[in-house]
Amino acid sequence: MFDGSVKPVPCLVEDFVFTTQGTDLGINYDTGSELVFAGHNALFNEVSWFYPQNSSSQVDRVVTYNYMEQVWTTGTLDRTTWSNPDIYALPFATQYDSGSAPNFPTVNGISNGRSVLYEQETGTNQIRSYTTGTVTTAISSSIQSGDFDIDVQGDGEYFMSVRRFIPDFKNLNGTANVTIYLSRFPNDTATGSPLGPFTVSTSTQQIWTRARSRLASFKIDADELNGTWRYGLFRFDSRPDGRR
């Protein structure tokens, strides 16, 4: 970052990108240095870096920094070039498809390997055009909170019991799924509550459940055509429930 002098930008996703541990597949160090590139999206004040994860030889991951809100996000997006909306109103990007030959239009004498051109930030679905027609697929989305606990006589001293939550979506077209993840200790693998995941629609006012653990987090995800969502503040009805 430059504001008269060069300053480092704190990065909360550094381990996710550069370390391969458990289910987190970090960058492919063998070919990654040759494929990583950055793209600027001035529409949303974002800079994105595209890179291949450890088990991939082609770009399939993205890490994005919003320099206005100073927020990092990670995702799966296989884009191999990116053009900021300087000349055109929206950004353009390409995706490399190594398993198919170019056929839109047909190019004779070319083996498998083609690039698909996308107009980004258009609609709510992924649309691809072929000589045989158009294929429309949903764009998967999700967000997950960090762990939280009951602060009674110290963080994590007591187990907590969650009996209901009140979803607060500012915008929801379609449905979204909410999963409550539970773990007894910080090093445990969190598992979804036995009654979840829960489906939330615009008519959902509250959801009753039974979940008990020392640590909890929640995840919102959606994967349906024409689906959009934006959440506000989730409210959990929780209380202390013993020490073991």
C-alpha positions as CSV (number, residue, x, y, z in Angstrom):
1,M,0.0,0.0,0.0
2,F,1.3,3.5,-0.8
3,D,0.1,6.7,0.9
4,G,3.3,8.7,0.6
5,S,5.4,5.8,1.8
6,V,5.2,2.0,1.1
7,K,3.5,0.1,3.8
8,P,2.7,-3.7,4.1
9,V,-1.0,-4.7,3.9
10,P,-2.0,-7.1,6.8
11,C,-3.2,-10.3,5.2
12,L,-5.6,-12.6,7.0
13,V,-5.6,-15.3,4.3
14,E,-1.8,-15.8,4.1
15,D,-1.9,-19.3,5.5
16,F,-4.8,-20.3,3.3
17,V,-2.8,-19.3,0.1
18,F,0.7,-20.3,1.0
19,T,0.3,-23.3,3.3
20,T,-1.0,-26.8,2.4
21,Q,-2.5,-28.2,5.6
22,G,-5.5,-30.5,6.1
23,T,-8.2,-29.6,3.6
24,D,-6.6,-26.2,2.8
25,L,-4.8,-26.6,-0.5
26,G,-2.2,-23.9,-0.8
27,I,-0.6,-22.6,-4.0
28,N,1.1,-25.0,-6.4
29,Y,4.8,-23.9,-6.0
30,D,6.0,-26.0,-9.0
31,T,3.9,-24.2,-11.7
32,G,2.1,-21.5,-9.6
33,S,4.8,-18.8,-9.9
34,E,4.3,-18.9,-13.7
35,L,0.5,-18.7,-13.7
36,V,-0.3,-16.3,-10.9
37,F,-1.6,-12.9,-12.0
38,A,-3.6,-10.0,-10.6
39,G,-6.7,-8.2,-11.9
40,H,-8.3,-4.9,-10.8
41,N,-12.1,-4.6,-10.5
42,A,-12.7,-0.8,-10.1
43,L,-16.5,-1.4,-9.8
44,F,-16.1,-2.9,-6.3
45,N,-12.6,-1.5,-5.3
46,E,-11.1,-5.0,-5.5
47,V,-7.7,-6.5,-6.5
48,S,-7.8,-10.2,-7.1
49,W,-4.9,-12.7,-7.5
50,F,-5.6,-15.9,-9.5
51,Y,-3.5,-18.9,-8.8
52,P,-3.5,-22.8,-9.1
53,Q,-4.0,-24.7,-5.9
54,N,-1.5,-27.4,-4.8
55,S,-3.0,-30.3,-6.8
56,S,-3.8,-28.3,-10.0
57,S,-1.7,-27.3,-12.9
58,Q,-4.2,-24.6,-14.1
59,V,-5.6,-21.5,-12.3
60,D,-8.6,-22.5,-10.2
61,R,-8.4,-20.3,-7.0
62,V,-8.7,-16.6,-6.3
63,V,-7.9,-14.4,-3.3
64,T,-9.4,-10.9,-3.3
65,Y,-8.6,-7.7,-1.3
66,N,-11.1,-4.9,-1.0
67,Y,-8.9,-1.9,-0.5
68,M,-11.7,0.4,0.6
69,E,-13.1,-1.9,3.2
70,Q,-9.8,-3.6,3.9
71,V,-11.3,-7.0,3.7
72,W,-9.9,-10.3,2.3
73,T,-11.9,-13.1,0.7
74,T,-11.0,-16.4,-0.9
75,G,-12.8,-18.4,-3.5
76,T,-12.7,-20.8,-6.5
77,L,-12.6,-19.0,-9.8
78,D,-10.6,-20.3,-12.8
79,R,-9.8,-17.1,-14.8
80,T,-6.6,-16.8,-16.8
81,T,-6.9,-13.2,-18.0
82,W,-8.7,-10.2,-16.6
83,S,-9.5,-6.7,-18.1
84,N,-10.6,-3.9,-15.8
85,P,-13.7,-1.9,-16.9
86,D,-11.7,0.9,-18.5
87,I,-13.0,0.8,-22.1
88,Y,-16.1,-1.3,-21.5
89,A,-18.6,-0.8,-18.7
90,L,-17.9,-4.3,-17.2
91,P,-14.8,-6.3,-16.7
92,F,-14.0,-9.1,-19.1
93,A,-12.1,-12.3,-18.2
94,T,-11.2,-15.7,-19.8
95,Q,-11.3,-19.2,-18.5
96,Y,-8.9,-21.9,-19.9
97,D,-10.5,-25.2,-20.7
98,S,-7.9,-27.8,-21.4
99,G,-10.3,-30.7,-22.1
100,S,-12.2,-29.3,-25.1
101,A,-11.4,-28.1,-28.6
102,P,-12.4,-24.6,-29.7
103,N,-15.8,-24.8,-31.5
104,F,-17.2,-21.3,-31.2
105,P,-16.3,-20.8,-34.0
106,T,-14.8,-24.1,-35.1
107,V,-11.0,-23.9,-35.6
108,N,-9.6,-26.6,-37.8
109,G,-6.3,-28.3,-37.0
110,I,-6.4,-27.4,-33.3
111,S,-6.2,-30.0,-30.5
112,N,-7.9,-29.6,-27.1
113,G,-7.4,-26.3,-25.4
114,R,-9.7,-23.3,-25.6
115,S,-10.5,-20.1,-23.7
116,V,-14.0,-19.0,-22.8
117,L,-14.7,-15.2,-22.7
118,Y,-16.9,-13.9,-19.8
119,E,-18.5,-10.6,-19.2
120,Q,-18.1,-10.4,-15.5
121,E,-20.7,-8.8,-13.0
122,T,-23.6,-9.7,-15.3
123,G,-26.7,-11.2,-13.9
124,T,-26.8,-13.9,-11.2
125,N,-25.9,-17.0,-13.2
126,Q,-23.0,-18.4,-15.2
127,I,-23.9,-18.4,-18.9
128,R,-21.8,-20.2,-21.6
129,S,-22.6,-20.1,-25.3
130,Y,-21.8,-23.0,-27.6
131,T,-22.5,-23.9,-31.2
132,T,-25.2,-26.3,-29.9
133,G,-26.8,-23.7,-27.6
134,T,-26.5,-21.9,-24.3
135,V,-25.8,-23.6,-20.9
136,T,-26.8,-21.7,-17.7
137,T,-25.6,-22.8,-14.3
138,A,-25.9,-21.5,-10.8
139,I,-23.1,-19.7,-9.1
140,S,-22.3,-21.2,-5.7
141,S,-21.7,-18.8,-2.9
142,S,-21.0,-19.2,0.9
143,I,-19.7,-17.3,3.9
144,Q,-18.7,-18.8,7.3
145,S,-18.1,-17.0,10.6
146,G,-15.3,-17.6,13.0
147,D,-15.8,-19.6,16.2
148,F,-17.7,-17.9,19.1
149,D,-18.3,-19.1,22.7
150,I,-20.0,-18.1,25.9
151,D,-18.1,-15.6,27.9
152,V,-19.0,-16.7,31.5
153,Q,-16.1,-16.9,33.9
154,G,-13.7,-16.7,31.0
155,D,-14.0,-17.6,27.3
156,G,-14.9,-21.2,26.7
157,E,-15.2,-22.1,30.4
158,Y,-18.9,-23.2,29.9
159,F,-20.5,-25.1,27.1
160,M,-23.3,-23.2,25.4
161,S,-26.7,-24.4,24.3
162,V,-28.2,-22.9,21.1
163,R,-32.0,-23.4,20.9
164,R,-32.9,-21.1,18.1
165,F,-31.6,-18.4,15.7
166,I,-33.2,-15.5,13.9
167,P,-31.9,-15.1,10.3
168,D,-31.7,-11.5,9.0
169,F,-31.4,-11.3,5.2
170,K,-31.4,-7.8,3.7
171,N,-31.9,-9.4,0.3
172,L,-32.9,-13.0,-0.5
173,N,-34.1,-14.3,-3.8
174,G,-34.7,-18.0,-3.5
175,T,-33.5,-19.9,-0.5
176,A,-30.2,-20.2,1.5
177,N,-28.9,-22.9,3.8
178,V,-27.6,-22.2,7.3
179,T,-25.3,-24.7,9.0
180,I,-24.2,-24.5,12.7
181,Y,-20.8,-26.0,13.2
182,L,-19.9,-27.3,16.7
183,S,-16.6,-28.3,18.4
184,R,-15.6,-29.0,22.0
185,F,-12.0,-27.7,21.7
186,P,-10.2,-25.3,19.3
187,N,-8.2,-28.2,17.7
188,D,-11.2,-30.4,17.2
189,T,-12.7,-30.8,13.7
190,A,-16.0,-28.9,13.7
191,T,-19.1,-30.9,12.7
192,G,-22.6,-29.7,11.6
193,S,-25.3,-29.8,14.2
194,P,-27.4,-32.9,13.9
195,L,-30.7,-31.1,13.0
196,G,-29.1,-29.0,10.3
197,P,-28.5,-27.7,7.7
198,F,-31.5,-25.4,7.8
199,T,-33.3,-23.9,4.8
200,V,-34.1,-20.2,5.0
201,S,-36.6,-18.4,2.8
202,T,-38.1,-14.9,2.8
203,S,-40.9,-16.2,5.0
204,T,-38.6,-17.7,7.7
205,Q,-38.9,-15.7,10.9
206,Q,-37.0,-18.0,13.3
207,I,-35.6,-21.6,13.4
208,W,-35.8,-23.7,16.5
209,T,-32.9,-26.2,17.0
210,R,-30.8,-28.0,19.6
211,A,-27.1,-27.5,19.5
212,R,-24.6,-27.9,22.3
213,S,-20.9,-27.3,22.3
214,R,-18.1,-25.1,23.7
215,L,-17.4,-23.4,20.3
216,A,-19.8,-22.7,17.5
217,S,-19.8,-21.0,14.1
218,F,-22.3,-20.7,11.3
219,K,-22.1,-20.9,7.5
220,I,-24.5,-19.6,4.9
221,D,-24.5,-21.1,1.4
222,A,-26.7,-21.0,-1.7
223,D,-26.5,-22.8,-5.0
224,E,-29.6,-22.3,-7.2
225,L,-30.4,-20.5,-10.4
226,N,-31.3,-16.8,-10.2
227,G,-30.4,-16.9,-6.5
228,T,-29.1,-13.8,-4.7
229,W,-28.7,-13.0,-1.1
230,R,-27.3,-10.5,1.3
231,Y,-27.4,-11.0,5.0
232,G,-27.5,-8.6,7.9
233,L,-27.2,-9.6,11.6
234,F,-27.8,-13.2,12.8
235,R,-29.2,-13.5,16.3
236,F,-28.5,-16.7,18.3
237,D,-30.5,-17.6,21.4
238,S,-27.8,-19.2,23.5
239,R,-27.1,-19.8,27.2
240,P,-24.6,-21.5,29.5
241,D,-25.1,-25.3,29.7
242,G,-22.5,-26.9,32.0
243,R,-18.7,-27.3,31.9
244,R,-18.5,-30.7,30.2
